[in-house]
Amino acid sequence: MRKVLVTARSFGKISDTPFQILKDAGFEVVTHPRRGPLDKEEMIPLIKDVEGVIVGTDVVDDEVLAHGKCLKVVAKHGVGVDNIDLDAARRRNIVVTNTPGANSLAVAEMALCMMLAISRNMVEGDRRVRSGQWGTITGCQLTGKRVGIVGFGAIGRCLARLLKGFDCQITAYDPYINAQVAAELGVQIVSFDELLASSDYISLHVPNTPETRNMFSEEAFAKMKKTAFLINLARGGVVDELALARALEEGEIAGAAVDVFSEEPPSLDHPLFKAPNVIVTPHIGAHSREAMDNMSTMAAQNVVAVLTGTGCASIVQ
Ligand code: NAD
């Protein structure tokens, strides 16, 4: 029987529909007892005789792909494909798919949630009450503020729509989009430096690429307002975490909310944990029930579409 390996931890967690899509198309579903992310040593024996694999953040490099003797498709359960060696997949004629848009609203809502939480010291307030401390902490309001969105793709646009309810002035930095698309949403495209200097909140929604790596460095923080907040729901590598910790300690920016780390999980002595006014979460931006179900269904459909040659709309390459 034709086989599909599933390593993505959240695949089919909300409903059985995604598993059923694979089974109805005639595929046997293979899983590991420890649901992902799998080590290469765990992945390699399982990938040997499958035609498709549905992955989360597992490392899918050339060595792993080399063992996929009948592998035809790697389907990302999510959007960011930086854990997959795209060049190696291309060389081996393996199609890579993802689930664009399936989790955009979940991530955009989380960005909004982080903006509000960091503005009003919610997490600090929770800590204080639990430890027997009482007293006011004065925050600031989001309404009417200037929000800079870095990366104006599916998530960035969703966030812009949500922010309309807060009467924010929204700018975006994205060299790859048509300014008309932004203008239709009432968003002004600006240069990176202008966005840094003028934003009260900066929300990151770019992929992790050589171009975006450490985009937020010491130099970038120095250009931001002292009252500004940074929200990172993109990828850890986009921000120089040491420089961010220093910028917070030295009061160069007012606060940060971080869902993604350059190394996940971060070590307990991570510099950001000692820095003031930081909210951290364990890479849960996309984890709403609705988004999980959307992603799983779409990933299963992508695998079936590629393996049955019925045309897949979400091919990365
Ligand atoms: P998308 O592809 O729709 O949008 C990305 C946008 O970034 C594009 O418009 C692109 O033009 C722009 N971009 C690329 N390089 C850029 C650069 N150097 N400077 C500025 N803009 C640049 O993707 P999306 O669905 O909006 O997701 C964006 C990223 O969010 C993903 O790549 C992923 O890394 C991250 N993400 C995180 C979570 C989470 O759980 N925290 C969930 C989903 C996605």
py3Dmol code that shows the C-alpha trace and the ligand (Angstrom):
import py3Dmol

protein = """\
ATOM      1  CA  MET A   1       0.000   0.000   0.000  1.00  0.00           C
ATOM      2  CA  ARG A   2       1.218   3.541  -0.767  1.00  0.00           C
ATOM      3  CA  LYS A   3       2.360   5.275   2.394  1.00  0.00           C
ATOM      4  CA  VAL A   4       2.407   8.813   3.783  1.00  0.00           C
ATOM      5  CA  LEU A   5       4.445   9.689   6.883  1.00  0.00           C
ATOM      6  CA  VAL A   6       3.051  12.271   9.288  1.00  0.00           C
ATOM      7  CA  THR A   7       5.492  13.867  11.754  1.00  0.00           C
ATOM      8  CA  ALA A   8       3.721  17.199  12.348  1.00  0.00           C
ATOM      9  CA  ARG A   9       2.648  17.059  15.989  1.00  0.00           C
ATOM     10  CA  SER A  10      -0.610  18.959  15.535  1.00  0.00           C
ATOM     11  CA  PHE A  11      -1.735  17.191  12.352  1.00  0.00           C
ATOM     12  CA  GLY A  12      -5.274  15.805  12.774  1.00  0.00           C
ATOM     13  CA  LYS A  13      -5.456  16.844  16.425  1.00  0.00           C
ATOM     14  CA  ILE A  14      -8.708  18.758  16.123  1.00  0.00           C
ATOM     15  CA  SER A  15     -10.656  16.386  13.894  1.00  0.00           C
ATOM     16  CA  ASP A  16     -10.126  13.098  12.052  1.00  0.00           C
ATOM     17  CA  THR A  17     -10.933  14.673   8.675  1.00  0.00           C
ATOM     18  CA  PRO A  18      -7.252  15.169   7.637  1.00  0.00           C
ATOM     19  CA  PHE A  19      -6.385  11.510   8.328  1.00  0.00           C
ATOM     20  CA  GLN A  20      -9.570  10.469   6.516  1.00  0.00           C
ATOM     21  CA  ILE A  21      -8.584  12.505   3.432  1.00  0.00           C
ATOM     22  CA  LEU A  22      -5.348  10.481   3.183  1.00  0.00           C
ATOM     23  CA  LYS A  23      -7.069   7.154   3.854  1.00  0.00           C
ATOM     24  CA  ASP A  24      -9.912   7.841   1.394  1.00  0.00           C
ATOM     25  CA  ALA A  25      -7.290   8.505  -1.291  1.00  0.00           C
ATOM     26  CA  GLY A  26      -5.825   5.054  -0.622  1.00  0.00           C
ATOM     27  CA  PHE A  27      -2.791   5.911   1.515  1.00  0.00           C
ATOM     28  CA  GLU A  28      -1.603   4.180   4.660  1.00  0.00           C
ATOM     29  CA  VAL A  29      -0.622   6.739   7.292  1.00  0.00           C
ATOM     30  CA  VAL A  30       2.647   6.119   9.135  1.00  0.00           C
ATOM     31  CA  THR A  31       3.456   7.955  12.380  1.00  0.00           C
ATOM     32  CA  HIS A  32       6.161   7.810  15.057  1.00  0.00           C
ATOM     33  CA  PRO A  33       5.041   7.029  18.633  1.00  0.00           C
ATOM     34  CA  ARG A  34       6.617  10.328  19.692  1.00  0.00           C
ATOM     35  CA  ARG A  35       4.864  12.887  17.523  1.00  0.00           C
ATOM     36  CA  GLY A  36       7.372  15.456  16.163  1.00  0.00           C
ATOM     37  CA  PRO A  37       9.525  17.317  15.761  1.00  0.00           C
ATOM     38  CA  LEU A  38      11.549  14.161  15.056  1.00  0.00           C
ATOM     39  CA  ASP A  39      15.331  13.904  15.140  1.00  0.00           C
ATOM     40  CA  LYS A  40      16.990  12.892  11.897  1.00  0.00           C
ATOM     41  CA  GLU A  41      17.734   9.471  13.397  1.00  0.00           C
ATOM     42  CA  GLU A  42      14.005   8.986  14.045  1.00  0.00           C
ATOM     43  CA  MET A  43      12.922  10.350  10.680  1.00  0.00           C
ATOM     44  CA  ILE A  44      15.346   8.476   8.403  1.00  0.00           C
ATOM     45  CA  PRO A  45      14.092   4.888   8.981  1.00  0.00           C
ATOM     46  CA  LEU A  46      10.481   6.045   8.551  1.00  0.00           C
ATOM     47  CA  ILE A  47      11.000   8.044   5.366  1.00  0.00           C
ATOM     48  CA  LYS A  48      12.519   5.126   3.432  1.00  0.00           C
ATOM     49  CA  ASP A  49       9.345   3.714   1.867  1.00  0.00           C
ATOM     50  CA  VAL A  50       6.869   6.612   1.951  1.00  0.00           C
ATOM     51  CA  GLU A  51       5.763   8.702  -1.032  1.00  0.00           C
ATOM     52  CA  GLY A  52       4.808  11.732   0.998  1.00  0.00           C
ATOM     53  CA  VAL A  53       5.647  13.283   4.355  1.00  0.00           C
ATOM     54  CA  ILE A  54       3.706  15.895   6.311  1.00  0.00           C
ATOM     55  CA  VAL A  55       6.161  17.785   8.522  1.00  0.00           C
ATOM     56  CA  GLY A  56       6.075  20.466  11.177  1.00  0.00           C
ATOM     57  CA  THR A  57       9.396  22.002  12.225  1.00  0.00           C
ATOM     58  CA  ASP A  58      11.410  18.754  11.809  1.00  0.00           C
ATOM     59  CA  VAL A  59      14.713  19.273  10.004  1.00  0.00           C
ATOM     60  CA  VAL A  60      14.315  17.988   6.443  1.00  0.00           C
ATOM     61  CA  ASP A  61      17.799  18.365   5.009  1.00  0.00           C
ATOM     62  CA  ASP A  62      19.613  16.688   2.140  1.00  0.00           C
ATOM     63  CA  GLU A  63      20.599  13.706   4.298  1.00  0.00           C
ATOM     64  CA  VAL A  64      16.968  13.029   5.257  1.00  0.00           C
ATOM     65  CA  LEU A  65      15.736  13.512   1.679  1.00  0.00           C
ATOM     66  CA  ALA A  66      18.439  11.159   0.385  1.00  0.00           C
ATOM     67  CA  HIS A  67      16.796   8.320   2.324  1.00  0.00           C
ATOM     68  CA  GLY A  68      13.376   8.989   0.791  1.00  0.00           C
ATOM     69  CA  LYS A  69      13.852   6.612  -2.107  1.00  0.00           C
ATOM     70  CA  CYS A  70      10.216   6.908  -3.283  1.00  0.00           C
ATOM     71  CA  LEU A  71       9.524  10.339  -1.743  1.00  0.00           C
ATOM     72  CA  LYS A  72       7.638  12.657  -4.088  1.00  0.00           C
ATOM     73  CA  VAL A  73       6.254  15.343  -1.796  1.00  0.00           C
ATOM     74  CA  VAL A  74       7.190  17.107   1.451  1.00  0.00           C
ATOM     75  CA  ALA A  75       4.111  18.920   2.754  1.00  0.00           C
ATOM     76  CA  LYS A  76       4.724  21.581   5.384  1.00  0.00           C
ATOM     77  CA  HIS A  77       2.020  21.755   8.052  1.00  0.00           C
ATOM     78  CA  GLY A  78       2.295  25.536   8.151  1.00  0.00           C
ATOM     79  CA  VAL A  79       3.822  28.337   6.096  1.00  0.00           C
ATOM     80  CA  GLY A  80       7.528  28.786   6.935  1.00  0.00           C
ATOM     81  CA  VAL A  81       9.595  26.253   4.989  1.00  0.00           C
ATOM     82  CA  ASP A  82      13.004  27.247   6.405  1.00  0.00           C
ATOM     83  CA  ASN A  83      13.387  23.785   8.014  1.00  0.00           C
ATOM     84  CA  ILE A  84      13.279  22.161   4.559  1.00  0.00           C
ATOM     85  CA  ASP A  85      16.308  22.168   2.251  1.00  0.00           C
ATOM     86  CA  LEU A  86      14.543  23.478  -0.857  1.00  0.00           C
ATOM     87  CA  ASP A  87      17.588  23.186  -3.124  1.00  0.00           C
ATOM     88  CA  ALA A  88      18.080  19.543  -2.166  1.00  0.00           C
ATOM     89  CA  ALA A  89      14.370  18.837  -2.728  1.00  0.00           C
ATOM     90  CA  ARG A  90      14.527  20.491  -6.161  1.00  0.00           C
ATOM     91  CA  ARG A  91      17.582  18.443  -7.148  1.00  0.00           C
ATOM     92  CA  ARG A  92      15.793  15.263  -6.118  1.00  0.00           C
ATOM     93  CA  ASN A  93      12.544  16.203  -7.920  1.00  0.00           C
ATOM     94  CA  ILE A  94      10.610  16.287  -4.657  1.00  0.00           C
ATOM     95  CA  VAL A  95       7.734  18.759  -4.560  1.00  0.00           C
ATOM     96  CA  VAL A  96       7.425  20.989  -1.471  1.00  0.00           C
ATOM     97  CA  THR A  97       4.007  22.348  -0.486  1.00  0.00           C
ATOM     98  CA  ASN A  98       2.770  24.528   2.385  1.00  0.00           C
ATOM     99  CA  THR A  99      -0.530  25.862   3.721  1.00  0.00           C
ATOM    100  CA  PRO A 100      -0.594  29.591   2.942  1.00  0.00           C
ATOM    101  CA  GLY A 101      -3.386  31.529   4.577  1.00  0.00           C
ATOM    102  CA  ALA A 102      -4.551  28.587   6.719  1.00  0.00           C
ATOM    103  CA  ASN A 103      -3.181  30.135   9.905  1.00  0.00           C
ATOM    104  CA  SER A 104      -3.015  33.834   9.007  1.00  0.00           C
ATOM    105  CA  LEU A 105      -5.914  34.911  11.179  1.00  0.00           C
ATOM    106  CA  ALA A 106      -4.628  32.934  14.169  1.00  0.00           C
ATOM    107  CA  VAL A 107      -1.189  34.586  13.956  1.00  0.00           C
ATOM    108  CA  ALA A 108      -2.645  38.049  13.299  1.00  0.00           C
ATOM    109  CA  GLU A 109      -4.968  37.731  16.320  1.00  0.00           C
ATOM    110  CA  MET A 110      -1.998  36.648  18.426  1.00  0.00           C
ATOM    111  CA  ALA A 111      -0.020  39.709  17.277  1.00  0.00           C
ATOM    112  CA  LEU A 112      -2.936  41.924  18.298  1.00  0.00           C
ATOM    113  CA  CYS A 113      -3.211  40.065  21.597  1.00  0.00           C
ATOM    114  CA  MET A 114       0.521  40.592  22.254  1.00  0.00           C
ATOM    115  CA  MET A 115       0.295  44.297  21.420  1.00  0.00           C
ATOM    116  CA  LEU A 116      -2.504  44.769  23.919  1.00  0.00           C
ATOM    117  CA  ALA A 117      -0.931  42.540  26.578  1.00  0.00           C
ATOM    118  CA  ILE A 118       2.481  44.251  26.438  1.00  0.00           C
ATOM    119  CA  SER A 119       0.864  47.707  26.371  1.00  0.00           C
ATOM    120  CA  ARG A 120      -1.100  47.025  29.554  1.00  0.00           C
ATOM    121  CA  ASN A 121       1.480  44.908  31.412  1.00  0.00           C
ATOM    122  CA  MET A 122      -0.934  42.006  31.617  1.00  0.00           C
ATOM    123  CA  VAL A 123       1.603  39.259  32.206  1.00  0.00           C
ATOM    124  CA  GLU A 124       3.504  41.291  34.795  1.00  0.00           C
ATOM    125  CA  GLY A 125       0.180  42.116  36.497  1.00  0.00           C
ATOM    126  CA  ASP A 126      -0.724  38.423  36.622  1.00  0.00           C
ATOM    127  CA  ARG A 127       2.693  37.590  38.161  1.00  0.00           C
ATOM    128  CA  ARG A 128       2.349  40.311  40.758  1.00  0.00           C
ATOM    129  CA  VAL A 129      -1.111  39.330  41.942  1.00  0.00           C
ATOM    130  CA  ARG A 130      -0.083  35.667  42.268  1.00  0.00           C
ATOM    131  CA  SER A 131       2.946  36.613  44.343  1.00  0.00           C
ATOM    132  CA  GLY A 132       0.873  38.664  46.783  1.00  0.00           C
ATOM    133  CA  GLN A 133       1.811  42.050  45.337  1.00  0.00           C
ATOM    134  CA  TRP A 134      -0.864  44.607  44.631  1.00  0.00           C
ATOM    135  CA  GLY A 135      -0.716  48.063  43.090  1.00  0.00           C
ATOM    136  CA  THR A 136      -1.152  49.819  39.801  1.00  0.00           C
ATOM    137  CA  ILE A 137       0.999  49.495  36.709  1.00  0.00           C
ATOM    138  CA  THR A 138       0.275  52.192  34.149  1.00  0.00           C
ATOM    139  CA  GLY A 139       0.398  51.137  30.524  1.00  0.00           C
ATOM    140  CA  CYS A 140      -0.600  52.753  27.258  1.00  0.00           C
ATOM    141  CA  GLN A 141      -3.380  52.368  24.695  1.00  0.00           C
ATOM    142  CA  LEU A 142      -3.090  50.900  21.230  1.00  0.00           C
ATOM    143  CA  THR A 143      -5.897  52.961  19.725  1.00  0.00           C
ATOM    144  CA  GLY A 144      -4.694  55.668  17.352  1.00  0.00           C
ATOM    145  CA  LYS A 145      -1.053  54.593  17.486  1.00  0.00           C
ATOM    146  CA  ARG A 146       1.272  54.034  14.534  1.00  0.00           C
ATOM    147  CA  VAL A 147       1.882  50.379  13.741  1.00  0.00           C
ATOM    148  CA  GLY A 148       4.645  49.265  11.362  1.00  0.00           C
ATOM    149  CA  ILE A 149       4.201  45.854   9.776  1.00  0.00           C
ATOM    150  CA  VAL A 150       7.371  44.217   8.439  1.00  0.00           C
ATOM    151  CA  GLY A 151       6.375  41.726   5.726  1.00  0.00           C
ATOM    152  CA  PHE A 152       2.995  42.521   4.202  1.00  0.00           C
ATOM    153  CA  GLY A 153       1.913  39.027   3.146  1.00  0.00           C
ATOM    154  CA  ALA A 154      -1.039  36.944   4.311  1.00  0.00           C
ATOM    155  CA  ILE A 155      -0.495  37.531   8.051  1.00  0.00           C
ATOM    156  CA  GLY A 156       0.591  41.166   7.733  1.00  0.00           C
ATOM    157  CA  ARG A 157      -2.553  41.983   5.731  1.00  0.00           C
ATOM    158  CA  CYS A 158      -4.798  40.147   8.176  1.00  0.00           C
ATOM    159  CA  LEU A 159      -3.270  42.168  11.011  1.00  0.00           C
ATOM    160  CA  ALA A 160      -3.857  45.409   9.103  1.00  0.00           C
ATOM    161  CA  ARG A 161      -7.552  44.485   8.779  1.00  0.00           C
ATOM    162  CA  LEU A 162      -7.856  43.749  12.502  1.00  0.00           C
ATOM    163  CA  LEU A 163      -6.097  47.004  13.438  1.00  0.00           C
ATOM    164  CA  LYS A 164      -8.681  49.046  11.562  1.00  0.00           C
ATOM    165  CA  GLY A 165     -10.931  48.655  14.581  1.00  0.00           C
ATOM    166  CA  PHE A 166      -8.298  50.480  16.636  1.00  0.00           C
ATOM    167  CA  ASP A 167      -7.997  53.477  14.300  1.00  0.00           C
ATOM    168  CA  CYS A 168      -4.269  52.858  13.972  1.00  0.00           C
ATOM    169  CA  GLN A 169      -2.117  54.515  11.328  1.00  0.00           C
ATOM    170  CA  ILE A 170      -0.590  51.536   9.591  1.00  0.00           C
ATOM    171  CA  THR A 171       2.611  51.454   7.567  1.00  0.00           C
ATOM    172  CA  ALA A 172       4.380  48.456   6.087  1.00  0.00           C
ATOM    173  CA  TYR A 173       7.836  47.604   4.822  1.00  0.00           C
ATOM    174  CA  ASP A 174       7.835  44.937   2.116  1.00  0.00           C
ATOM    175  CA  PRO A 175       9.965  45.428  -1.002  1.00  0.00           C
ATOM    176  CA  TYR A 176       8.170  42.621  -2.826  1.00  0.00           C
ATOM    177  CA  ILE A 177       4.590  43.808  -2.891  1.00  0.00           C
ATOM    178  CA  ASN A 178       2.684  46.203  -5.028  1.00  0.00           C
ATOM    179  CA  ALA A 179       1.953  49.449  -3.124  1.00  0.00           C
ATOM    180  CA  GLN A 180      -1.574  49.320  -4.605  1.00  0.00           C
ATOM    181  CA  VAL A 181      -2.370  46.186  -2.551  1.00  0.00           C
ATOM    182  CA  ALA A 182      -1.406  48.067   0.599  1.00  0.00           C
ATOM    183  CA  ALA A 183      -3.231  51.243  -0.407  1.00  0.00           C
ATOM    184  CA  GLU A 184      -6.471  49.261  -0.812  1.00  0.00           C
ATOM    185  CA  LEU A 185      -6.178  48.354   2.868  1.00  0.00           C
ATOM    186  CA  GLY A 186      -5.360  51.935   3.857  1.00  0.00           C
ATOM    187  CA  VAL A 187      -1.732  51.004   4.532  1.00  0.00           C
ATOM    188  CA  GLN A 188       1.211  53.127   3.447  1.00  0.00           C
ATOM    189  CA  ILE A 189       4.357  51.378   2.215  1.00  0.00           C
ATOM    190  CA  VAL A 190       7.458  53.036   3.684  1.00  0.00           C
ATOM    191  CA  SER A 191      11.213  52.399   3.787  1.00  0.00           C
ATOM    192  CA  PHE A 192      12.640  50.206   6.529  1.00  0.00           C
ATOM    193  CA  ASP A 193      14.317  53.180   8.198  1.00  0.00           C
ATOM    194  CA  GLU A 194      11.115  55.224   8.157  1.00  0.00           C
ATOM    195  CA  LEU A 195       9.170  52.348   9.679  1.00  0.00           C
ATOM    196  CA  LEU A 196      11.793  51.954  12.434  1.00  0.00           C
ATOM    197  CA  ALA A 197      11.836  55.643  13.290  1.00  0.00           C
ATOM    198  CA  SER A 198       8.102  56.320  13.218  1.00  0.00           C
ATOM    199  CA  SER A 199       6.366  53.229  14.662  1.00  0.00           C
ATOM    200  CA  ASP A 200       4.913  52.852  18.150  1.00  0.00           C
ATOM    201  CA  TYR A 201       4.554  49.116  17.509  1.00  0.00           C
ATOM    202  CA  ILE A 202       6.529  47.012  15.036  1.00  0.00           C
ATOM    203  CA  SER A 203       5.127  43.602  14.173  1.00  0.00           C
ATOM    204  CA  LEU A 204       7.278  41.126  12.232  1.00  0.00           C
ATOM    205  CA  HIS A 205       5.719  38.885   9.581  1.00  0.00           C
ATOM    206  CA  VAL A 206       8.601  38.079   7.213  1.00  0.00           C
ATOM    207  CA  PRO A 207       9.978  34.643   6.342  1.00  0.00           C
ATOM    208  CA  ASN A 208      13.383  33.598   7.643  1.00  0.00           C
ATOM    209  CA  THR A 209      15.706  34.141   4.678  1.00  0.00           C
ATOM    210  CA  PRO A 210      19.348  35.226   4.326  1.00  0.00           C
ATOM    211  CA  GLU A 211      17.970  38.721   3.675  1.00  0.00           C
ATOM    212  CA  THR A 212      15.827  38.886   6.837  1.00  0.00           C
ATOM    213  CA  ARG A 213      18.338  37.198   9.180  1.00  0.00           C
ATOM    214  CA  ASN A 214      19.157  39.559  12.062  1.00  0.00           C
ATOM    215  CA  MET A 215      17.164  42.290  10.308  1.00  0.00           C
ATOM    216  CA  PHE A 216      16.516  43.582  13.836  1.00  0.00           C
ATOM    217  CA  SER A 217      20.036  44.251  15.049  1.00  0.00           C
ATOM    218  CA  GLU A 218      21.669  46.745  17.389  1.00  0.00           C
ATOM    219  CA  GLU A 219      21.562  49.258  14.536  1.00  0.00           C
ATOM    220  CA  ALA A 220      17.807  48.800  13.991  1.00  0.00           C
ATOM    221  CA  PHE A 221      16.957  49.105  17.707  1.00  0.00           C
ATOM    222  CA  ALA A 222      18.961  52.329  17.899  1.00  0.00           C
ATOM    223  CA  LYS A 223      16.663  53.807  15.234  1.00  0.00           C
ATOM    224  CA  MET A 224      13.412  52.878  17.041  1.00  0.00           C
ATOM    225  CA  LYS A 225      11.446  55.121  19.411  1.00  0.00           C
ATOM    226  CA  LYS A 226      12.223  54.624  23.100  1.00  0.00           C
ATOM    227  CA  THR A 227       8.482  54.100  23.642  1.00  0.00           C
ATOM    228  CA  ALA A 228       8.125  51.477  20.881  1.00  0.00           C
ATOM    229  CA  PHE A 229       7.224  47.804  21.254  1.00  0.00           C
ATOM    230  CA  LEU A 230       8.523  44.976  19.089  1.00  0.00           C
ATOM    231  CA  ILE A 231       6.320  41.952  18.369  1.00  0.00           C
ATOM    232  CA  ASN A 232       8.045  38.924  16.845  1.00  0.00           C
ATOM    233  CA  LEU A 233       5.798  36.161  15.560  1.00  0.00           C
ATOM    234  CA  ALA A 234       7.957  35.578  12.465  1.00  0.00           C
ATOM    235  CA  ARG A 235      11.109  33.565  13.206  1.00  0.00           C
ATOM    236  CA  GLY A 236      13.779  33.827  15.889  1.00  0.00           C
ATOM    237  CA  GLY A 237      16.530  34.366  13.327  1.00  0.00           C
ATOM    238  CA  VAL A 238      14.974  37.646  12.154  1.00  0.00           C
ATOM    239  CA  VAL A 239      15.926  39.290  15.456  1.00  0.00           C
ATOM    240  CA  ASP A 240      19.374  39.433  17.061  1.00  0.00           C
ATOM    241  CA  GLU A 241      18.170  38.254  20.474  1.00  0.00           C
ATOM    242  CA  LEU A 242      21.218  39.490  22.392  1.00  0.00           C
ATOM    243  CA  ALA A 243      20.850  42.928  20.833  1.00  0.00           C
ATOM    244  CA  LEU A 244      17.132  42.926  21.711  1.00  0.00           C
ATOM    245  CA  ALA A 245      17.860  42.032  25.342  1.00  0.00           C
ATOM    246  CA  ARG A 246      20.409  44.852  25.475  1.00  0.00           C
ATOM    247  CA  ALA A 247      18.002  47.339  23.844  1.00  0.00           C
ATOM    248  CA  LEU A 248      15.378  46.499  26.499  1.00  0.00           C
ATOM    249  CA  GLU A 249      17.841  46.722  29.388  1.00  0.00           C
ATOM    250  CA  GLU A 250      19.168  50.058  28.187  1.00  0.00           C
ATOM    251  CA  GLY A 251      15.666  51.466  27.584  1.00  0.00           C
ATOM    252  CA  GLU A 252      16.231  51.852  23.856  1.00  0.00           C
ATOM    253  CA  ILE A 253      12.771  50.387  23.280  1.00  0.00           C
ATOM    254  CA  ALA A 254       9.870  49.950  25.708  1.00  0.00           C
ATOM    255  CA  GLY A 255       9.027  46.263  25.445  1.00  0.00           C
ATOM    256  CA  ALA A 256       8.833  43.156  23.324  1.00  0.00           C
ATOM    257  CA  ALA A 257       6.621  40.139  22.836  1.00  0.00           C
ATOM    258  CA  VAL A 258       8.338  37.106  21.388  1.00  0.00           C
ATOM    259  CA  ASP A 259       6.762  33.852  20.178  1.00  0.00           C
ATOM    260  CA  VAL A 260       9.739  32.487  18.215  1.00  0.00           C
ATOM    261  CA  PHE A 261      13.384  31.892  19.107  1.00  0.00           C
ATOM    262  CA  SER A 262      16.551  31.229  17.140  1.00  0.00           C
ATOM    263  CA  GLU A 263      16.807  27.974  19.068  1.00  0.00           C
ATOM    264  CA  GLU A 264      13.600  26.276  20.189  1.00  0.00           C
ATOM    265  CA  PRO A 265      13.049  25.590  22.995  1.00  0.00           C
ATOM    266  CA  PRO A 266      15.324  28.385  24.252  1.00  0.00           C
ATOM    267  CA  SER A 267      17.756  27.572  27.047  1.00  0.00           C
ATOM    268  CA  LEU A 268      16.770  28.608  30.569  1.00  0.00           C
ATOM    269  CA  ASP A 269      19.534  31.224  30.664  1.00  0.00           C
ATOM    270  CA  HIS A 270      18.314  32.905  27.460  1.00  0.00           C
ATOM    271  CA  PRO A 271      19.243  36.628  27.661  1.00  0.00           C
ATOM    272  CA  LEU A 272      15.654  37.732  26.978  1.00  0.00           C
ATOM    273  CA  PHE A 273      14.375  36.065  30.159  1.00  0.00           C
ATOM    274  CA  LYS A 274      16.309  38.551  32.297  1.00  0.00           C
ATOM    275  CA  ALA A 275      15.416  41.600  30.215  1.00  0.00           C
ATOM    276  CA  PRO A 276      12.638  43.925  31.377  1.00  0.00           C
ATOM    277  CA  ASN A 277       9.165  44.051  29.870  1.00  0.00           C
ATOM    278  CA  VAL A 278       9.212  40.964  27.690  1.00  0.00           C
ATOM    279  CA  ILE A 279       6.386  38.521  27.083  1.00  0.00           C
ATOM    280  CA  VAL A 280       7.432  35.124  25.763  1.00  0.00           C
ATOM    281  CA  THR A 281       5.314  32.305  24.371  1.00  0.00           C
ATOM    282  CA  PRO A 282       6.294  28.865  22.998  1.00  0.00           C
ATOM    283  CA  HIS A 283       5.801  29.340  19.220  1.00  0.00           C
ATOM    284  CA  ILE A 284       2.011  29.167  19.496  1.00  0.00           C
ATOM    285  CA  GLY A 285       1.105  31.919  17.029  1.00  0.00           C
ATOM    286  CA  ALA A 286      -0.658  29.531  14.683  1.00  0.00           C
ATOM    287  CA  HIS A 287      -2.199  27.371  17.391  1.00  0.00           C
ATOM    288  CA  SER A 288      -5.890  28.135  17.321  1.00  0.00           C
ATOM    289  CA  ARG A 289      -8.233  25.178  16.912  1.00  0.00           C
ATOM    290  CA  GLU A 290      -9.521  26.663  13.664  1.00  0.00           C
ATOM    291  CA  ALA A 291      -6.073  27.222  12.167  1.00  0.00           C
ATOM    292  CA  MET A 292      -4.864  23.760  13.194  1.00  0.00           C
ATOM    293  CA  ASP A 293      -7.797  22.108  11.475  1.00  0.00           C
ATOM    294  CA  ASN A 294      -7.382  24.302   8.366  1.00  0.00           C
ATOM    295  CA  MET A 295      -3.665  23.499   8.155  1.00  0.00           C
ATOM    296  CA  SER A 296      -4.099  19.753   8.601  1.00  0.00           C
ATOM    297  CA  THR A 297      -6.865  19.560   6.022  1.00  0.00           C
ATOM    298  CA  MET A 298      -4.885  21.626   3.537  1.00  0.00           C
ATOM    299  CA  ALA A 299      -1.643  19.639   4.082  1.00  0.00           C
ATOM    300  CA  ALA A 300      -3.507  16.338   3.537  1.00  0.00           C
ATOM    301  CA  GLN A 301      -5.175  17.733   0.395  1.00  0.00           C
ATOM    302  CA  ASN A 302      -1.780  18.948  -0.877  1.00  0.00           C
ATOM    303  CA  VAL A 303      -0.222  15.497  -0.488  1.00  0.00           C
ATOM    304  CA  VAL A 304      -3.148  13.786  -2.209  1.00  0.00           C
ATOM    305  CA  ALA A 305      -3.166  16.370  -5.014  1.00  0.00           C
ATOM    306  CA  VAL A 306       0.567  15.923  -5.723  1.00  0.00           C
ATOM    307  CA  LEU A 307       0.561  12.116  -5.444  1.00  0.00           C
ATOM    308  CA  THR A 308      -2.547  11.669  -7.562  1.00  0.00           C
ATOM    309  CA  GLY A 309      -1.556  14.371 -10.054  1.00  0.00           C
ATOM    310  CA  THR A 310      -4.774  16.313  -9.597  1.00  0.00           C
ATOM    311  CA  GLY A 311      -3.156  19.743  -9.320  1.00  0.00           C
ATOM    312  CA  CYS A 312      -2.001  21.352  -6.097  1.00  0.00           C
ATOM    313  CA  ALA A 313      -2.437  25.098  -5.633  1.00  0.00           C
ATOM    314  CA  SER A 314       0.061  25.449  -2.779  1.00  0.00           C
ATOM    315  CA  ILE A 315       3.334  24.330  -4.293  1.00  0.00           C
ATOM    316  CA  VAL A 316       6.318  26.229  -2.862  1.00  0.00           C
ATOM    317  CA  GLN A 317       8.515  24.724  -5.596  1.00  0.00           C
TER     318      GLN A 317
END
"""
ligand_1 = """\
44
NAD
P 3.626 35.332 3.263
O 4.567 34.634 2.362
O 2.201 35.460 2.860
O 4.184 36.802 3.601
C 5.540 37.100 3.831
C 5.779 38.498 3.307
O 7.115 38.871 3.673
C 5.692 38.600 1.772
O 4.767 39.608 1.399
C 7.106 38.943 1.331
O 7.141 39.798 0.218
C 7.637 39.632 2.579
N 9.102 39.667 2.629
C 9.975 38.723 2.193
N 11.246 39.147 2.400
C 11.154 40.382 2.955
C 12.112 41.331 3.396
N 13.425 41.121 3.279
N 11.661 42.496 3.941
C 10.326 42.733 4.063
N 9.374 41.880 3.622
C 9.781 40.720 3.101
O 3.755 34.566 4.669
P 2.794 34.684 5.942
O 1.781 33.605 5.898
O 2.347 36.090 6.093
O 3.854 34.277 7.093
C 4.994 35.074 7.343
C 5.959 34.339 8.259
O 5.374 34.195 9.552
C 6.260 32.878 7.836
O 7.289 32.805 6.873
C 6.669 32.234 9.135
O 8.074 32.339 9.293
C 5.956 33.085 10.208
N 4.888 32.323 10.886
C 4.958 32.169 12.233
C 3.960 31.476 12.902
C 3.973 31.299 14.399
O 3.409 30.332 14.882
N 4.552 32.191 15.143
C 2.905 30.915 12.169
C 2.847 31.115 10.799
C 3.849 31.827 10.155
"""
view = py3Dmol.view(width=600, height=400)
view.addModel(protein, "pdb")
view.setStyle({"model": 0}, {"cartoon": {"style": "trace"}})
view.addModel(ligand_1, "xyz")
view.setStyle({"model": 1}, {"stick": {}})
view.zoomTo()
view.show()
